[in-house]
Every structure is written in C-alpha cells, then in structure tokens.
Amino acid sequence: MNAAEIIQEIERLPENEKGKVVDFMRHLPNQETLDAMEEARHPEKLEQFDSAADMFKKLGVEC
C-alpha cells in the first residue's frame, strides 16, 4: 500500500477515527528527534565542555 492509498483509507474513516489517526501522527517523533535520540545513545561521541561559559563561547554567545 502506498501513501496515496493510505490517505484514501484514512479519508473514508468516521470522524472520531480520523481524530485518532491525527492524534497518533502528532505524537510520532520527527527525524530531528530520532537523530537526537540516537546521538544520546553514544554520549562518548558528543562534544564535552569544561564549563557553561565554554559551551556558550562555542555557540557564539557572549556571557
């Protein structure tokens, strides 16, 4: 089943069932969230800072 067929099936649902589909879709993580979750599984690969000031400096924020 392709995306167009799935959309057609959703359109045929009663309104209360469409609402359930919308609610389900709203709670699915997007790619940015999935990437961050994967990144968090490998903390040894993340950049580390000695202080908050060092982190802000790296971000280009003066404090």
PDBQT receptor file of N, H, CA, C and O in Angstrom, charges set to zero:
ATOM      1  N   MET A   1       0.856  -1.174   0.000  1.00  0.00    +0.000 N 
ATOM      2  CA  MET A   1       0.000   0.000   0.000  1.00  0.00    +0.000 C 
ATOM      3  C   MET A   1       0.900   1.234   0.000  1.00  0.00    +0.000 C 
ATOM      4  O   MET A   1       1.827   1.334   0.804  1.00  0.00    +0.000 OA
ATOM      5  N   ASN A   2       0.626   2.160  -0.893  1.00  0.00    +0.000 N 
ATOM      6  H   ASN A   2      -0.128   2.079  -1.546  1.00  0.00    +0.000 HD
ATOM      7  CA  ASN A   2       1.429   3.376  -0.939  1.00  0.00    +0.000 C 
ATOM      8  C   ASN A   2       0.761   4.501  -0.131  1.00  0.00    +0.000 C 
ATOM      9  O   ASN A   2      -0.343   4.328   0.385  1.00  0.00    +0.000 OA
ATOM     10  N   ALA A   3       1.429   5.635  -0.028  1.00  0.00    +0.000 N 
ATOM     11  H   ALA A   3       2.326   5.775  -0.447  1.00  0.00    +0.000 HD
ATOM     12  CA  ALA A   3       0.937   6.739   0.795  1.00  0.00    +0.000 C 
ATOM     13  C   ALA A   3      -0.423   7.239   0.322  1.00  0.00    +0.000 C 
ATOM     14  O   ALA A   3      -1.290   7.527   1.146  1.00  0.00    +0.000 OA
ATOM     15  N   ALA A   4      -0.625   7.346  -0.992  1.00  0.00    +0.000 N 
ATOM     16  H   ALA A   4       0.080   7.112  -1.662  1.00  0.00    +0.000 HD
ATOM     17  CA  ALA A   4      -1.903   7.826  -1.521  1.00  0.00    +0.000 C 
ATOM     18  C   ALA A   4      -3.048   6.891  -1.117  1.00  0.00    +0.000 C 
ATOM     19  O   ALA A   4      -4.136   7.349  -0.766  1.00  0.00    +0.000 OA
ATOM     20  N   GLU A   5      -2.800   5.598  -1.167  1.00  0.00    +0.000 N 
ATOM     21  H   GLU A   5      -1.917   5.225  -1.452  1.00  0.00    +0.000 HD
ATOM     22  CA  GLU A   5      -3.827   4.626  -0.773  1.00  0.00    +0.000 C 
ATOM     23  C   GLU A   5      -4.127   4.723   0.718  1.00  0.00    +0.000 C 
ATOM     24  O   GLU A   5      -5.280   4.608   1.135  1.00  0.00    +0.000 OA
ATOM     25  N   ILE A   6      -3.104   4.930   1.504  1.00  0.00    +0.000 N 
ATOM     26  H   ILE A   6      -2.168   5.024   1.165  1.00  0.00    +0.000 HD
ATOM     27  CA  ILE A   6      -3.304   5.074   2.945  1.00  0.00    +0.000 C 
ATOM     28  C   ILE A   6      -4.138   6.319   3.238  1.00  0.00    +0.000 C 
ATOM     29  O   ILE A   6      -5.049   6.275   4.065  1.00  0.00    +0.000 OA
ATOM     30  N   ILE A   7      -3.833   7.420   2.569  1.00  0.00    +0.000 N 
ATOM     31  H   ILE A   7      -3.093   7.456   1.897  1.00  0.00    +0.000 HD
ATOM     32  CA  ILE A   7      -4.587   8.661   2.758  1.00  0.00    +0.000 C 
ATOM     33  C   ILE A   7      -6.044   8.450   2.372  1.00  0.00    +0.000 C 
ATOM     34  O   ILE A   7      -6.942   8.919   3.071  1.00  0.00    +0.000 OA
ATOM     35  N   GLN A   8      -6.287   7.758   1.279  1.00  0.00    +0.000 N 
ATOM     36  H   GLN A   8      -5.557   7.377   0.711  1.00  0.00    +0.000 HD
ATOM     37  CA  GLN A   8      -7.669   7.476   0.861  1.00  0.00    +0.000 C 
ATOM     38  C   GLN A   8      -8.405   6.656   1.914  1.00  0.00    +0.000 C 
ATOM     39  O   GLN A   8      -9.578   6.905   2.193  1.00  0.00    +0.000 OA
ATOM     40  N   GLU A   9      -7.723   5.689   2.492  1.00  0.00    +0.000 N 
ATOM     41  H   GLU A   9      -6.770   5.487   2.266  1.00  0.00    +0.000 HD
ATOM     42  CA  GLU A   9      -8.341   4.871   3.545  1.00  0.00    +0.000 C 
ATOM     43  C   GLU A   9      -8.669   5.728   4.768  1.00  0.00    +0.000 C 
ATOM     44  O   GLU A   9      -9.734   5.583   5.367  1.00  0.00    +0.000 OA
ATOM     45  N   ILE A  10      -7.762   6.607   5.128  1.00  0.00    +0.000 N 
ATOM     46  H   ILE A  10      -6.896   6.725   4.641  1.00  0.00    +0.000 HD
ATOM     47  CA  ILE A  10      -7.996   7.484   6.277  1.00  0.00    +0.000 C 
ATOM     48  C   ILE A  10      -9.187   8.394   6.006  1.00  0.00    +0.000 C 
ATOM     49  O   ILE A  10     -10.005   8.624   6.897  1.00  0.00    +0.000 OA
ATOM     50  N   GLU A  11      -9.291   8.910   4.790  1.00  0.00    +0.000 N 
ATOM     51  H   GLU A  11      -8.627   8.723   4.067  1.00  0.00    +0.000 HD
ATOM     52  CA  GLU A  11     -10.411   9.791   4.430  1.00  0.00    +0.000 C 
ATOM     53  C   GLU A  11     -11.758   9.088   4.533  1.00  0.00    +0.000 C 
ATOM     54  O   GLU A  11     -12.781   9.741   4.738  1.00  0.00    +0.000 OA
ATOM     55  N   ARG A  12     -11.771   7.781   4.395  1.00  0.00    +0.000 N 
ATOM     56  H   ARG A  12     -10.940   7.250   4.229  1.00  0.00    +0.000 HD
ATOM     57  CA  ARG A  12     -13.024   7.014   4.479  1.00  0.00    +0.000 C 
ATOM     58  C   ARG A  12     -13.453   6.730   5.919  1.00  0.00    +0.000 C 
ATOM     59  O   ARG A  12     -14.577   6.287   6.152  1.00  0.00    +0.000 OA
ATOM     60  N   LEU A  13     -12.580   6.978   6.870  1.00  0.00    +0.000 N 
ATOM     61  H   LEU A  13     -11.666   7.338   6.680  1.00  0.00    +0.000 HD
ATOM     62  CA  LEU A  13     -12.887   6.687   8.267  1.00  0.00    +0.000 C 
ATOM     63  C   LEU A  13     -13.942   7.641   8.814  1.00  0.00    +0.000 C 
ATOM     64  O   LEU A  13     -14.081   8.767   8.336  1.00  0.00    +0.000 OA
ATOM     65  N   PRO A  14     -14.695   7.176   9.831  1.00  0.00    +0.000 N 
ATOM     66  CA  PRO A  14     -15.592   8.092  10.543  1.00  0.00    +0.000 C 
ATOM     67  C   PRO A  14     -14.760   9.185  11.230  1.00  0.00    +0.000 C 
ATOM     68  O   PRO A  14     -13.579   8.983  11.511  1.00  0.00    +0.000 OA
ATOM     69  N   GLU A  15     -15.369  10.323  11.495  1.00  0.00    +0.000 N 
ATOM     70  H   GLU A  15     -16.329  10.488  11.267  1.00  0.00    +0.000 HD
ATOM     71  CA  GLU A  15     -14.643  11.472  12.059  1.00  0.00    +0.000 C 
ATOM     72  C   GLU A  15     -13.895  11.127  13.340  1.00  0.00    +0.000 C 
ATOM     73  O   GLU A  15     -12.748  11.540  13.512  1.00  0.00    +0.000 OA
ATOM     74  N   ASN A  16     -14.523  10.378  14.241  1.00  0.00    +0.000 N 
ATOM     75  H   ASN A  16     -15.455  10.042  14.101  1.00  0.00    +0.000 HD
ATOM     76  CA  ASN A  16     -13.841  10.058  15.506  1.00  0.00    +0.000 C 
ATOM     77  C   ASN A  16     -12.595   9.201  15.277  1.00  0.00    +0.000 C 
ATOM     78  O   ASN A  16     -11.613   9.320  16.010  1.00  0.00    +0.000 OA
ATOM     79  N   GLU A  17     -12.638   8.336  14.258  1.00  0.00    +0.000 N 
ATOM     80  H   GLU A  17     -13.436   8.240  13.663  1.00  0.00    +0.000 HD
ATOM     81  CA  GLU A  17     -11.468   7.514  13.937  1.00  0.00    +0.000 C 
ATOM     82  C   GLU A  17     -10.382   8.353  13.267  1.00  0.00    +0.000 C 
ATOM     83  O   GLU A  17      -9.196   8.128  13.509  1.00  0.00    +0.000 OA
ATOM     84  N   LYS A  18     -10.768   9.314  12.432  1.00  0.00    +0.000 N 
ATOM     85  H   LYS A  18     -11.732   9.497  12.236  1.00  0.00    +0.000 HD
ATOM     86  CA  LYS A  18      -9.800  10.228  11.830  1.00  0.00    +0.000 C 
ATOM     87  C   LYS A  18      -9.065  10.984  12.932  1.00  0.00    +0.000 C 
ATOM     88  O   LYS A  18      -7.856  11.198  12.847  1.00  0.00    +0.000 OA
ATOM     89  N   GLY A  19      -9.800  11.384  13.962  1.00  0.00    +0.000 N 
ATOM     90  H   GLY A  19     -10.783  11.209  14.030  1.00  0.00    +0.000 HD
ATOM     91  CA  GLY A  19      -9.188  12.081  15.090  1.00  0.00    +0.000 C 
ATOM     92  C   GLY A  19      -8.123  11.240  15.767  1.00  0.00    +0.000 C 
ATOM     93  O   GLY A  19      -7.088  11.759  16.185  1.00  0.00    +0.000 OA
ATOM     94  N   LYS A  20      -8.370   9.957  15.874  1.00  0.00    +0.000 N 
ATOM     95  H   LYS A  20      -9.211   9.536  15.534  1.00  0.00    +0.000 HD
ATOM     96  CA  LYS A  20      -7.381   9.054  16.468  1.00  0.00    +0.000 C 
ATOM     97  C   LYS A  20      -6.116   8.987  15.611  1.00  0.00    +0.000 C 
ATOM     98  O   LYS A  20      -5.002   8.948  16.132  1.00  0.00    +0.000 OA
ATOM     99  N   VAL A  21      -6.305   8.975  14.291  1.00  0.00    +0.000 N 
ATOM    100  H   VAL A  21      -7.211   9.007  13.867  1.00  0.00    +0.000 HD
ATOM    101  CA  VAL A  21      -5.162   8.944  13.373  1.00  0.00    +0.000 C 
ATOM    102  C   VAL A  21      -4.348  10.230  13.526  1.00  0.00    +0.000 C 
ATOM    103  O   VAL A  21      -3.120  10.191  13.604  1.00  0.00    +0.000 OA
ATOM    104  N   VAL A  22      -5.043  11.366  13.568  1.00  0.00    +0.000 N 
ATOM    105  H   VAL A  22      -6.040  11.398  13.504  1.00  0.00    +0.000 HD
ATOM    106  CA  VAL A  22      -4.363  12.660  13.721  1.00  0.00    +0.000 C 
ATOM    107  C   VAL A  22      -3.596  12.682  15.036  1.00  0.00    +0.000 C 
ATOM    108  O   VAL A  22      -2.439  13.100  15.071  1.00  0.00    +0.000 OA
ATOM    109  N   ASP A  23      -4.230  12.236  16.119  1.00  0.00    +0.000 N 
ATOM    110  H   ASP A  23      -5.170  11.896  16.091  1.00  0.00    +0.000 HD
ATOM    111  CA  ASP A  23      -3.558  12.213  17.424  1.00  0.00    +0.000 C 
ATOM    112  C   ASP A  23      -2.318  11.331  17.379  1.00  0.00    +0.000 C 
ATOM    113  O   ASP A  23      -1.274  11.701  17.916  1.00  0.00    +0.000 OA
ATOM    114  N   PHE A  24      -2.424  10.181  16.751  1.00  0.00    +0.000 N 
ATOM    115  H   PHE A  24      -3.273   9.880  16.316  1.00  0.00    +0.000 HD
ATOM    116  CA  PHE A  24      -1.285   9.268  16.617  1.00  0.00    +0.000 C 
ATOM    117  C   PHE A  24      -0.144   9.939  15.856  1.00  0.00    +0.000 C 
ATOM    118  O   PHE A  24       1.012   9.868  16.273  1.00  0.00    +0.000 OA
ATOM    119  N   MET A  25      -0.471  10.591  14.734  1.00  0.00    +0.000 N 
ATOM    120  H   MET A  25      -1.410  10.648  14.395  1.00  0.00    +0.000 HD
ATOM    121  CA  MET A  25       0.551  11.223  13.904  1.00  0.00    +0.000 C 
ATOM    122  C   MET A  25       1.234  12.380  14.633  1.00  0.00    +0.000 C 
ATOM    123  O   MET A  25       2.432  12.601  14.455  1.00  0.00    +0.000 OA
ATOM    124  N   ARG A  26       0.491  13.109  15.441  1.00  0.00    +0.000 N 
ATOM    125  H   ARG A  26      -0.483  12.930  15.585  1.00  0.00    +0.000 HD
ATOM    126  CA  ARG A  26       1.076  14.237  16.182  1.00  0.00    +0.000 C 
ATOM    127  C   ARG A  26       2.133  13.783  17.172  1.00  0.00    +0.000 C 
ATOM    128  O   ARG A  26       3.040  14.543  17.512  1.00  0.00    +0.000 OA
ATOM    129  N   HIS A  27       2.019  12.549  17.634  1.00  0.00    +0.000 N 
ATOM    130  H   HIS A  27       1.283  11.932  17.358  1.00  0.00    +0.000 HD
ATOM    131  CA  HIS A  27       2.945  12.070  18.660  1.00  0.00    +0.000 C 
ATOM    132  C   HIS A  27       4.116  11.282  18.097  1.00  0.00    +0.000 C 
ATOM    133  O   HIS A  27       4.964  10.805  18.851  1.00  0.00    +0.000 OA
ATOM    134  N   LEU A  28       4.167  11.144  16.788  1.00  0.00    +0.000 N 
ATOM    135  H   LEU A  28       3.477  11.531  16.177  1.00  0.00    +0.000 HD
ATOM    136  CA  LEU A  28       5.321  10.464  16.184  1.00  0.00    +0.000 C 
ATOM    137  C   LEU A  28       6.519  11.416  16.177  1.00  0.00    +0.000 C 
ATOM    138  O   LEU A  28       6.371  12.581  15.808  1.00  0.00    +0.000 OA
ATOM    139  N   PRO A  29       7.686  10.946  16.573  1.00  0.00    +0.000 N 
ATOM    140  CA  PRO A  29       8.858  11.830  16.536  1.00  0.00    +0.000 C 
ATOM    141  C   PRO A  29       9.293  12.107  15.093  1.00  0.00    +0.000 C 
ATOM    142  O   PRO A  29       9.180  11.249  14.218  1.00  0.00    +0.000 OA
ATOM    143  N   ASN A  30       9.790  13.322  14.872  1.00  0.00    +0.000 N 
ATOM    144  H   ASN A  30       9.882  14.018  15.583  1.00  0.00    +0.000 HD
ATOM    145  CA  ASN A  30      10.305  13.662  13.538  1.00  0.00    +0.000 C 
ATOM    146  C   ASN A  30      11.766  13.202  13.441  1.00  0.00    +0.000 C 
ATOM    147  O   ASN A  30      12.328  12.705  14.417  1.00  0.00    +0.000 OA
ATOM    148  N   GLN A  31      12.365  13.366  12.283  1.00  0.00    +0.000 N 
ATOM    149  H   GLN A  31      11.908  13.769  11.490  1.00  0.00    +0.000 HD
ATOM    150  CA  GLN A  31      13.730  12.876  12.053  1.00  0.00    +0.000 C 
ATOM    151  C   GLN A  31      14.731  13.549  12.979  1.00  0.00    +0.000 C 
ATOM    152  O   GLN A  31      15.666  12.902  13.452  1.00  0.00    +0.000 OA
ATOM    153  N   GLU A  32      14.547  14.842  13.245  1.00  0.00    +0.000 N 
ATOM    154  H   GLU A  32      13.788  15.367  12.861  1.00  0.00    +0.000 HD
ATOM    155  CA  GLU A  32      15.462  15.555  14.143  1.00  0.00    +0.000 C 
ATOM    156  C   GLU A  32      15.438  14.930  15.537  1.00  0.00    +0.000 C 
ATOM    157  O   GLU A  32      16.484  14.772  16.166  1.00  0.00    +0.000 OA
ATOM    158  N   THR A  33      14.253  14.578  16.018  1.00  0.00    +0.000 N 
ATOM    159  H   THR A  33      13.403  14.707  15.507  1.00  0.00    +0.000 HD
ATOM    160  CA  THR A  33      14.129  13.940  17.328  1.00  0.00    +0.000 C 
ATOM    161  C   THR A  33      14.755  12.555  17.316  1.00  0.00    +0.000 C 
ATOM    162  O   THR A  33      15.461  12.184  18.254  1.00  0.00    +0.000 OA
ATOM    163  N   LEU A  34      14.502  11.790  16.262  1.00  0.00    +0.000 N 
ATOM    164  H   LEU A  34      13.929  12.092  15.500  1.00  0.00    +0.000 HD
ATOM    165  CA  LEU A  34      15.094  10.454  16.159  1.00  0.00    +0.000 C 
ATOM    166  C   LEU A  34      16.621  10.532  16.131  1.00  0.00    +0.000 C 
ATOM    167  O   LEU A  34      17.296   9.709  16.749  1.00  0.00    +0.000 OA
ATOM    168  N   ASP A  35      17.167  11.520  15.415  1.00  0.00    +0.000 N 
ATOM    169  H   ASP A  35      16.618  12.189  14.912  1.00  0.00    +0.000 HD
ATOM    170  CA  ASP A  35      18.616  11.705  15.364  1.00  0.00    +0.000 C 
ATOM    171  C   ASP A  35      19.173  12.039  16.738  1.00  0.00    +0.000 C 
ATOM    172  O   ASP A  35      20.215  11.516  17.132  1.00  0.00    +0.000 OA
ATOM    173  N   ALA A  36      18.485  12.908  17.469  1.00  0.00    +0.000 N 
ATOM    174  H   ALA A  36      17.638  13.333  17.149  1.00  0.00    +0.000 HD
ATOM    175  CA  ALA A  36      18.936  13.286  18.810  1.00  0.00    +0.000 C 
ATOM    176  C   ALA A  36      18.878  12.095  19.757  1.00  0.00    +0.000 C 
ATOM    177  O   ALA A  36      19.758  11.929  20.602  1.00  0.00    +0.000 OA
ATOM    178  N   MET A  37      17.855  11.271  19.621  1.00  0.00    +0.000 N 
ATOM    179  H   MET A  37      17.140  11.406  18.934  1.00  0.00    +0.000 HD
ATOM    180  CA  MET A  37      17.752  10.074  20.461  1.00  0.00    +0.000 C 
ATOM    181  C   MET A  37      18.897   9.108  20.162  1.00  0.00    +0.000 C 
ATOM    182  O   MET A  37      19.463   8.509  21.076  1.00  0.00    +0.000 OA
ATOM    183  N   GLU A  38      19.231   8.960  18.905  1.00  0.00    +0.000 N 
ATOM    184  H   GLU A  38      18.771   9.447  18.162  1.00  0.00    +0.000 HD
ATOM    185  CA  GLU A  38      20.340   8.084  18.520  1.00  0.00    +0.000 C 
ATOM    186  C   GLU A  38      21.665   8.641  19.034  1.00  0.00    +0.000 C 
ATOM    187  O   GLU A  38      22.515   7.901  19.529  1.00  0.00    +0.000 OA
ATOM    188  N   GLU A  39      21.824   9.943  18.909  1.00  0.00    +0.000 N 
ATOM    189  H   GLU A  39      21.133  10.545  18.506  1.00  0.00    +0.000 HD
ATOM    190  CA  GLU A  39      23.043  10.609  19.385  1.00  0.00    +0.000 C 
ATOM    191  C   GLU A  39      23.212  10.409  20.891  1.00  0.00    +0.000 C 
ATOM    192  O   GLU A  39      24.328  10.213  21.372  1.00  0.00    +0.000 OA
ATOM    193  N   ALA A  40      22.118  10.459  21.625  1.00  0.00    +0.000 N 
ATOM    194  H   ALA A  40      21.211  10.619  21.235  1.00  0.00    +0.000 HD
ATOM    195  CA  ALA A  40      22.167  10.304  23.084  1.00  0.00    +0.000 C 
ATOM    196  C   ALA A  40      22.577   8.897  23.505  1.00  0.00    +0.000 C 
ATOM    197  O   ALA A  40      23.018   8.691  24.636  1.00  0.00    +0.000 OA
ATOM    198  N   ARG A  41      22.435   7.940  22.615  1.00  0.00    +0.000 N 
ATOM    199  H   ARG A  41      22.076   8.107  21.696  1.00  0.00    +0.000 HD
ATOM    200  CA  ARG A  41      22.846   6.562  22.929  1.00  0.00    +0.000 C 
ATOM    201  C   ARG A  41      24.369   6.405  22.930  1.00  0.00    +0.000 C 
ATOM    202  O   ARG A  41      24.896   5.390  23.385  1.00  0.00    +0.000 OA
ATOM    203  N   HIS A  42      25.064   7.414  22.418  1.00  0.00    +0.000 N 
ATOM    204  H   HIS A  42      24.636   8.239  22.048  1.00  0.00    +0.000 HD
ATOM    205  CA  HIS A  42      26.521   7.357  22.321  1.00  0.00    +0.000 C 
ATOM    206  C   HIS A  42      27.128   8.628  22.916  1.00  0.00    +0.000 C 
ATOM    207  O   HIS A  42      27.715   9.432  22.191  1.00  0.00    +0.000 OA
ATOM    208  N   PRO A  43      26.989   8.814  24.236  1.00  0.00    +0.000 N 
ATOM    209  CA  PRO A  43      27.474  10.054  24.851  1.00  0.00    +0.000 C 
ATOM    210  C   PRO A  43      28.971  10.271  24.678  1.00  0.00    +0.000 C 
ATOM    211  O   PRO A  43      29.444  11.406  24.735  1.00  0.00    +0.000 OA
ATOM    212  N   GLU A  44      29.706   9.210  24.470  1.00  0.00    +0.000 N 
ATOM    213  H   GLU A  44      29.322   8.288  24.424  1.00  0.00    +0.000 HD
ATOM    214  CA  GLU A  44      31.154   9.348  24.294  1.00  0.00    +0.000 C 
ATOM    215  C   GLU A  44      31.498  10.089  23.004  1.00  0.00    +0.000 C 
ATOM    216  O   GLU A  44      32.603  10.615  22.868  1.00  0.00    +0.000 OA
ATOM    217  N   LYS A  45      30.568  10.133  22.065  1.00  0.00    +0.000 N 
ATOM    218  H   LYS A  45      29.671   9.706  22.176  1.00  0.00    +0.000 HD
ATOM    219  CA  LYS A  45      30.801  10.824  20.792  1.00  0.00    +0.000 C 
ATOM    220  C   LYS A  45      30.383  12.293  20.835  1.00  0.00    +0.000 C 
ATOM    221  O   LYS A  45      30.692  13.058  19.920  1.00  0.00    +0.000 OA
ATOM    222  N   LEU A  46      29.680  12.684  21.898  1.00  0.00    +0.000 N 
ATOM    223  H   LEU A  46      29.430  12.063  22.641  1.00  0.00    +0.000 HD
ATOM    224  CA  LEU A  46      29.202  14.060  21.996  1.00  0.00    +0.000 C 
ATOM    225  C   LEU A  46      30.313  14.999  22.449  1.00  0.00    +0.000 C 
ATOM    226  O   LEU A  46      31.192  14.621  23.224  1.00  0.00    +0.000 OA
ATOM    227  N   GLU A  47      30.255  16.216  21.957  1.00  0.00    +0.000 N 
ATOM    228  H   GLU A  47      29.541  16.524  21.328  1.00  0.00    +0.000 HD
ATOM    229  CA  GLU A  47      31.231  17.224  22.364  1.00  0.00    +0.000 C 
ATOM    230  C   GLU A  47      31.011  17.552  23.844  1.00  0.00    +0.000 C 
ATOM    231  O   GLU A  47      29.875  17.681  24.299  1.00  0.00    +0.000 OA
ATOM    232  N   GLN A  48      32.115  17.685  24.587  1.00  0.00    +0.000 N 
ATOM    233  H   GLN A  48      33.038  17.581  24.217  1.00  0.00    +0.000 HD
ATOM    234  CA  GLN A  48      32.027  17.994  26.005  1.00  0.00    +0.000 C 
ATOM    235  C   GLN A  48      32.717  19.315  26.281  1.00  0.00    +0.000 C 
ATOM    236  O   GLN A  48      33.674  19.691  25.603  1.00  0.00    +0.000 OA
ATOM    237  N   PHE A  49      32.216  20.010  27.285  1.00  0.00    +0.000 N 
ATOM    238  H   PHE A  49      31.439  19.704  27.835  1.00  0.00    +0.000 HD
ATOM    239  CA  PHE A  49      32.740  21.315  27.654  1.00  0.00    +0.000 C 
ATOM    240  C   PHE A  49      33.116  21.309  29.120  1.00  0.00    +0.000 C 
ATOM    241  O   PHE A  49      32.511  20.602  29.927  1.00  0.00    +0.000 OA
ATOM    242  N   ASP A  50      34.137  22.117  29.464  1.00  0.00    +0.000 N 
ATOM    243  H   ASP A  50      34.628  22.690  28.809  1.00  0.00    +0.000 HD
ATOM    244  CA  ASP A  50      34.569  22.215  30.855  1.00  0.00    +0.000 C 
ATOM    245  C   ASP A  50      33.642  23.083  31.680  1.00  0.00    +0.000 C 
ATOM    246  O   ASP A  50      33.559  22.932  32.899  1.00  0.00    +0.000 OA
ATOM    247  N   SER A  51      32.938  24.002  31.010  1.00  0.00    +0.000 N 
ATOM    248  H   SER A  51      33.005  24.124  30.020  1.00  0.00    +0.000 HD
ATOM    249  CA  SER A  51      32.039  24.908  31.733  1.00  0.00    +0.000 C 
ATOM    250  C   SER A  51      30.950  25.398  30.787  1.00  0.00    +0.000 C 
ATOM    251  O   SER A  51      31.033  25.239  29.569  1.00  0.00    +0.000 OA
ATOM    252  N   ALA A  52      29.931  25.998  31.386  1.00  0.00    +0.000 N 
ATOM    253  H   ALA A  52      29.864  26.128  32.375  1.00  0.00    +0.000 HD
ATOM    254  CA  ALA A  52      28.860  26.582  30.578  1.00  0.00    +0.000 C 
ATOM    255  C   ALA A  52      29.422  27.709  29.719  1.00  0.00    +0.000 C 
ATOM    256  O   ALA A  52      29.005  27.890  28.574  1.00  0.00    +0.000 OA
ATOM    257  N   ALA A  53      30.370  28.469  30.272  1.00  0.00    +0.000 N 
ATOM    258  H   ALA A  53      30.708  28.322  31.202  1.00  0.00    +0.000 HD
ATOM    259  CA  ALA A  53      30.972  29.570  29.522  1.00  0.00    +0.000 C 
ATOM    260  C   ALA A  53      31.660  29.050  28.258  1.00  0.00    +0.000 C 
ATOM    261  O   ALA A  53      31.566  29.673  27.200  1.00  0.00    +0.000 OA
ATOM    262  N   ASP A  54      32.351  27.913  28.363  1.00  0.00    +0.000 N 
ATOM    263  H   ASP A  54      32.427  27.407  29.222  1.00  0.00    +0.000 HD
ATOM    264  CA  ASP A  54      32.999  27.315  27.190  1.00  0.00    +0.000 C 
ATOM    265  C   ASP A  54      31.968  26.914  26.133  1.00  0.00    +0.000 C 
ATOM    266  O   ASP A  54      32.183  27.100  24.935  1.00  0.00    +0.000 OA
ATOM    267  N   MET A  55      30.850  26.364  26.595  1.00  0.00    +0.000 N 
ATOM    268  H   MET A  55      30.674  26.213  27.568  1.00  0.00    +0.000 HD
ATOM    269  CA  MET A  55      29.797  25.959  25.669  1.00  0.00    +0.000 C 
ATOM    270  C   MET A  55      29.205  27.182  24.957  1.00  0.00    +0.000 C 
ATOM    271  O   MET A  55      29.022  27.177  23.740  1.00  0.00    +0.000 OA
ATOM    272  N   PHE A  56      28.910  28.230  25.739  1.00  0.00    +0.000 N 
ATOM    273  H   PHE A  56      29.059  28.234  26.728  1.00  0.00    +0.000 HD
ATOM    274  CA  PHE A  56      28.352  29.436  25.137  1.00  0.00    +0.000 C 
ATOM    275  C   PHE A  56      29.333  30.071  24.151  1.00  0.00    +0.000 C 
ATOM    276  O   PHE A  56      28.933  30.588  23.108  1.00  0.00    +0.000 OA
ATOM    277  N   LYS A  57      30.619  30.027  24.493  1.00  0.00    +0.000 N 
ATOM    278  H   LYS A  57      30.945  29.607  25.340  1.00  0.00    +0.000 HD
ATOM    279  CA  LYS A  57      31.632  30.568  23.592  1.00  0.00    +0.000 C 
ATOM    280  C   LYS A  57      31.611  29.807  22.261  1.00  0.00    +0.000 C 
ATOM    281  O   LYS A  57      31.675  30.411  21.190  1.00  0.00    +0.000 OA
ATOM    282  N   LYS A  58      31.521  28.492  22.342  1.00  0.00    +0.000 N 
ATOM    283  H   LYS A  58      31.469  28.001  23.211  1.00  0.00    +0.000 HD
ATOM    284  CA  LYS A  58      31.463  27.658  21.138  1.00  0.00    +0.000 C 
ATOM    285  C   LYS A  58      30.215  27.994  20.305  1.00  0.00    +0.000 C 
ATOM    286  O   LYS A  58      30.248  27.936  19.076  1.00  0.00    +0.000 OA
ATOM    287  N   LEU A  59      29.126  28.341  20.984  1.00  0.00    +0.000 N 
ATOM    288  H   LEU A  59      29.099  28.387  21.983  1.00  0.00    +0.000 HD
ATOM    289  CA  LEU A  59      27.891  28.690  20.304  1.00  0.00    +0.000 C 
ATOM    290  C   LEU A  59      27.874  30.129  19.795  1.00  0.00    +0.000 C 
ATOM    291  O   LEU A  59      26.949  30.545  19.096  1.00  0.00    +0.000 OA
ATOM    292  N   GLY A  60      28.912  30.879  20.158  1.00  0.00    +0.000 N 
ATOM    293  H   GLY A  60      29.663  30.542  20.725  1.00  0.00    +0.000 HD
ATOM    294  CA  GLY A  60      28.989  32.265  19.716  1.00  0.00    +0.000 C 
ATOM    295  C   GLY A  60      28.169  33.219  20.554  1.00  0.00    +0.000 C 
ATOM    296  O   GLY A  60      27.784  34.293  20.092  1.00  0.00    +0.000 OA
ATOM    297  N   VAL A  61      27.901  32.825  21.790  1.00  0.00    +0.000 N 
ATOM    298  H   VAL A  61      28.214  31.952  22.165  1.00  0.00    +0.000 HD
ATOM    299  CA  VAL A  61      27.113  33.650  22.699  1.00  0.00    +0.000 C 
ATOM    300  C   VAL A  61      28.050  34.231  23.754  1.00  0.00    +0.000 C 
ATOM    301  O   VAL A  61      28.770  33.500  24.434  1.00  0.00    +0.000 OA
ATOM    302  N   GLU A  62      28.029  35.547  23.878  1.00  0.00    +0.000 N 
ATOM    303  H   GLU A  62      27.444  36.141  23.325  1.00  0.00    +0.000 HD
ATOM    304  CA  GLU A  62      28.859  36.186  24.904  1.00  0.00    +0.000 C 
ATOM    305  C   GLU A  62      28.100  36.199  26.220  1.00  0.00    +0.000 C 
ATOM    306  O   GLU A  62      26.901  36.472  26.264  1.00  0.00    +0.000 OA
ATOM    307  N   CYS A  63      28.825  35.897  27.291  1.00  0.00    +0.000 N 
ATOM    308  H   CYS A  63      29.799  35.675  27.255  1.00  0.00    +0.000 HD
ATOM    309  CA  CYS A  63      28.178  35.964  28.610  1.00  0.00    +0.000 C 
ATOM    310  C   CYS A  63      29.127  36.561  29.634  1.00  0.00    +0.000 C 
ATOM    311  O   CYS A  63      28.767  36.700  30.802  1.00  0.00    +0.000 OA
TER     312      CYS A  63
